[in-house]
Amino acid sequence: MAGGRETGIRGIGYALPMHDDRLPSHPISHFAINADDVGRARGFYEAVLGWRFAAWGPPNFYMIETGGAPIGSLQGRRELVPGTRTVGFECTVNVADLDAALRAVRGAGGKIVMERVTIPTVGDLSFVEDTEGNVFGLMEPLAAG
């Protein structure tokens, strides 16, 4: 790649700091696809990506088997921010302490758009909006064991 920085990895012309073990660890643990027609969307992702779907929880909610992480779900379209349809992939990030993370969101100028809810067998979830209008989830998973 002309003008790119050398990384020692053939074909890559930029640094890859996301692979540095010294960086904080708050992985994306879940993504969701919101759909107006869940059946049509399911057919699309089965045909295009070969993903498999398993019914889970409420009607029109499927867990997506992508063959790797993060875990995905397909669900009916919703409005996390009232009056704004959720479009695009919706991501959720794991945190060790949801209350502390929500305080940090408020302190950094963000908003809480969905207060803490408990998903049985999964953990506690809240949705927040960053200073640029991007909405994402924060999940305090249940302790293993």
QUIRA-V980537 format. One record per pair of residues at least 12 apart in sequence whose C-alpha atoms are under 10 Angstrom apart, sorted by the first residue. I is the first residue (numbers start at 1). J is the second residue. D is the distance in whole Angstrom. If there is no record, write none. Layout:
i->I j->J d->D
i->I j->J d->D
This chain:
i->1 j->13 d->6
i->1 j->14 d->9
i->25 j->93 d->10
i->25 j->94 d->9
i->25 j->95 d->9
i->26 j->92 d->10
i->26 j->93 d->6
i->26 j->94 d->6
i->26 j->95 d->6
i->26 j->96 d->9
i->26 j->138 d->10
i->27 j->70 d->9
i->27 j->92 d->9
i->27 j->93 d->6
i->27 j->94 d->6
i->27 j->95 d->8
i->28 j->69 d->9
i->28 j->70 d->7
i->28 j->71 d->9
i->28 j->91 d->7
i->28 j->92 d->6
i->28 j->93 d->4
i->28 j->94 d->6
i->28 j->95 d->10
i->28 j->137 d->9
i->28 j->138 d->9
i->28 j->139 d->10
i->29 j->69 d->8
i->29 j->70 d->5
i->29 j->71 d->6
i->29 j->72 d->9
i->29 j->91 d->8
i->29 j->92 d->6
i->29 j->93 d->5
i->29 j->94 d->6
i->29 j->95 d->10
i->29 j->137 d->10
i->29 j->138 d->9
i->29 j->139 d->8
i->29 j->141 d->10
i->30 j->69 d->8
i->30 j->70 d->5
i->30 j->71 d->5
i->30 j->72 d->5
i->30 j->73 d->8
i->30 j->89 d->10
i->30 j->90 d->8
i->30 j->91 d->6
i->30 j->92 d->5
i->30 j->93 d->7
i->30 j->94 d->9
i->30 j->137 d->9
i->30 j->138 d->10
i->30 j->139 d->9
i->31 j->64 d->9
i->31 j->69 d->10
i->31 j->70 d->7
i->31 j->71 d->6
i->31 j->72 d->5
i->31 j->73 d->6
i->31 j->74 d->9
i->31 j->88 d->10
i->31 j->89 d->6
i->31 j->90 d->5
i->31 j->91 d->4
i->31 j->92 d->6
i->31 j->93 d->9
i->31 j->136 d->10
i->31 j->137 d->9
i->32 j->61 d->10
i->32 j->62 d->10
i->32 j->63 d->9
i->32 j->64 d->9
i->32 j->71 d->9
i->32 j->72 d->6
i->32 j->73 d->5
i->32 j->74 d->6
i->32 j->75 d->7
i->32 j->76 d->10
i->32 j->77 d->10
i->32 j->87 d->10
i->32 j->88 d->9
i->32 j->89 d->6
i->32 j->90 d->5
i->32 j->91 d->7
i->32 j->92 d->8
i->33 j->62 d->10
i->33 j->64 d->10
i->33 j->72 d->8
i->33 j->73 d->6
i->33 j->74 d->5
i->33 j->75 d->6
i->33 j->76 d->8
i->33 j->77 d->8
i->33 j->86 d->9
i->33 j->87 d->8
i->33 j->88 d->7
i->33 j->89 d->5
i->33 j->90 d->6
i->33 j->91 d->9
i->34 j->61 d->10
i->34 j->73 d->9
i->34 j->74 d->6
i->34 j->75 d->5
i->34 j->76 d->5
i->34 j->77 d->4
i->34 j->78 d->7
i->34 j->79 d->10
i->34 j->85 d->9
i->34 j->86 d->7
i->34 j->87 d->7
i->34 j->88 d->7
i->34 j->89 d->7
i->34 j->90 d->8
i->35 j->60 d->10
i->35 j->74 d->7
i->35 j->75 d->6
i->35 j->76 d->5
i->35 j->77 d->5
i->35 j->78 d->8
i->35 j->86 d->9
i->35 j->87 d->8
i->35 j->88 d->10
i->36 j->75 d->9
i->36 j->76 d->6
i->36 j->77 d->5
i->36 j->78 d->9
i->37 j->60 d->9
i->37 j->75 d->9
i->37 j->76 d->7
i->37 j->77 d->8
i->38 j->60 d->6
i->38 j->61 d->8
i->38 j->62 d->9
i->38 j->74 d->7
i->38 j->75 d->6
i->38 j->76 d->6
i->38 j->77 d->8
i->39 j->60 d->8
i->39 j->74 d->10
i->39 j->75 d->10
i->39 j->76 d->10
i->41 j->74 d->8
i->41 j->75 d->9
i->41 j->76 d->10
i->42 j->62 d->9
i->42 j->64 d->9
i->42 j->74 d->8
i->42 j->75 d->10
i->45 j->64 d->10
i->45 j->66 d->10
i->45 j->74 d->10
i->46 j->64 d->10
i->46 j->66 d->10
i->49 j->66 d->8
i->50 j->65 d->9
i->50 j->66 d->8
i->50 j->67 d->9
i->51 j->64 d->7
i->51 j->65 d->6
i->51 j->66 d->5
i->51 j->67 d->8
i->52 j->64 d->6
i->52 j->65 d->5
i->52 j->66 d->7
i->52 j->67 d->9
i->53 j->65 d->6
i->53 j->66 d->9
i->53 j->72 d->10
i->53 j->73 d->8
i->53 j->74 d->8
i->54 j->73 d->9
i->54 j->74 d->10
i->55 j->73 d->10
i->55 j->74 d->9
i->56 j->73 d->9
i->57 j->119 d->10
i->58 j->75 d->9
i->59 j->75 d->9
i->59 j->76 d->9
i->60 j->74 d->8
i->60 j->75 d->6
i->60 j->76 d->6
i->60 j->77 d->10
i->61 j->73 d->7
i->61 j->74 d->6
i->61 j->75 d->5
i->61 j->76 d->7
i->62 j->74 d->5
i->62 j->75 d->7
i->62 j->76 d->10
i->63 j->75 d->9
i->70 j->91 d->9
i->70 j->92 d->10
i->71 j->92 d->10
i->72 j->89 d->10
i->72 j->90 d->10
i->72 j->91 d->9
i->72 j->92 d->10
i->73 j->89 d->10
i->73 j->90 d->10
i->74 j->89 d->10
i->80 j->113 d->7
i->80 j->114 d->7
i->80 j->127 d->8
i->80 j->128 d->9
i->80 j->129 d->10
i->80 j->135 d->8
i->80 j->136 d->9
i->81 j->112 d->10
i->81 j->113 d->6
i->81 j->114 d->8
i->81 j->127 d->9
i->81 j->128 d->9
i->81 j->129 d->9
i->81 j->133 d->10
i->81 j->135 d->8
i->82 j->113 d->9
i->86 j->135 d->9
i->89 j->136 d->10
i->90 j->134 d->10
i->90 j->135 d->8
i->90 j->136 d->6
i->90 j->137 d->8
i->91 j->127 d->10
i->91 j->135 d->8
i->91 j->136 d->5
i->91 j->137 d->6
i->91 j->138 d->9
i->92 j->125 d->9
i->92 j->126 d->9
i->92 j->127 d->8
i->92 j->135 d->9
i->92 j->136 d->6
i->92 j->137 d->4
i->92 j->138 d->5
i->92 j->139 d->7
i->93 j->125 d->10
i->93 j->136 d->8
i->93 j->137 d->6
i->93 j->138 d->5
i->93 j->139 d->6
i->93 j->140 d->9
i->94 j->123 d->10
i->94 j->125 d->9
i->94 j->137 d->8
i->94 j->138 d->6
i->94 j->139 d->5
i->94 j->140 d->6
i->94 j->141 d->7
i->95 j->125 d->10
i->95 j->138 d->6
i->95 j->139 d->6
i->95 j->140 d->5
i->95 j->141 d->8
i->96 j->138 d->10
i->96 j->139 d->8
i->96 j->140 d->6
i->96 j->141 d->8
i->96 j->142 d->10
i->96 j->143 d->10
i->97 j->124 d->10
i->97 j->138 d->10
i->97 j->139 d->9
i->97 j->140 d->6
i->97 j->141 d->9
i->98 j->116 d->8
i->98 j->124 d->8
i->98 j->125 d->8
i->98 j->126 d->8
i->98 j->138 d->7
i->98 j->139 d->7
i->98 j->140 d->5
i->98 j->141 d->9
i->99 j->116 d->9
i->99 j->126 d->10
i->99 j->138 d->10
i->99 j->140 d->9
i->101 j->126 d->10
i->101 j->128 d->10
i->101 j->138 d->8
i->101 j->139 d->10
i->101 j->140 d->9
i->102 j->115 d->9
i->102 j->116 d->9
i->102 j->126 d->8
i->102 j->127 d->9
i->102 j->128 d->8
i->102 j->138 d->8
i->105 j->128 d->7
i->105 j->129 d->8
i->105 j->130 d->8
i->105 j->131 d->9
i->106 j->128 d->9
i->106 j->129 d->10
i->106 j->130 d->9
i->106 j->131 d->10
i->108 j->130 d->8
i->108 j->131 d->8
i->109 j->129 d->9
i->109 j->130 d->7
i->109 j->131 d->6
i->109 j->132 d->10
i->110 j->128 d->7
i->110 j->129 d->6
i->110 j->130 d->5
i->110 j->131 d->5
i->110 j->132 d->9
i->110 j->133 d->9
i->110 j->134 d->10
i->110 j->135 d->10
i->111 j->127 d->9
i->111 j->128 d->6
i->111 j->129 d->5
i->111 j->130 d->7
i->111 j->131 d->8
i->111 j->133 d->9
i->111 j->135 d->9
i->112 j->126 d->8
i->112 j->127 d->6
i->112 j->128 d->4
i->112 j->129 d->6
i->112 j->130 d->9
i->112 j->135 d->9
i->112 j->136 d->10
i->112 j->137 d->10
i->113 j->126 d->8
i->113 j->127 d->6
i->113 j->128 d->5
i->113 j->129 d->7
i->113 j->135 d->8
i->113 j->136 d->9
i->113 j->137 d->10
i->114 j->126 d->5
i->114 j->127 d->5
i->114 j->128 d->7
i->114 j->129 d->9
i->114 j->137 d->9
i->115 j->127 d->7
i->115 j->128 d->9
i->116 j->138 d->9
i->116 j->139 d->9
i->116 j->140 d->10
i->117 j->139 d->10
i->118 j->139 d->10
i->118 j->140 d->9
i->118 j->141 d->10
i->118 j->142 d->10
i->119 j->139 d->10
i->119 j->141 d->9
i->119 j->142 d->9
i->120 j->142 d->9
i->121 j->141 d->9
i->121 j->142 d->7
i->122 j->139 d->9
i->122 j->140 d->9
i->122 j->141 d->6
i->122 j->142 d->6
i->122 j->143 d->9
i->123 j->139 d->7
i->123 j->140 d->6
i->123 j->141 d->4
i->123 j->142 d->5
i->123 j->143 d->8
i->124 j->138 d->8
i->124 j->139 d->6
i->124 j->140 d->5
i->124 j->141 d->6
i->124 j->142 d->8
i->125 j->137 d->7
i->125 j->138 d->6
i->125 j->139 d->5
i->125 j->140 d->7
i->125 j->141 d->8
i->126 j->138 d->5
i->126 j->139 d->7
i->126 j->140 d->9
i->127 j->139 d->9
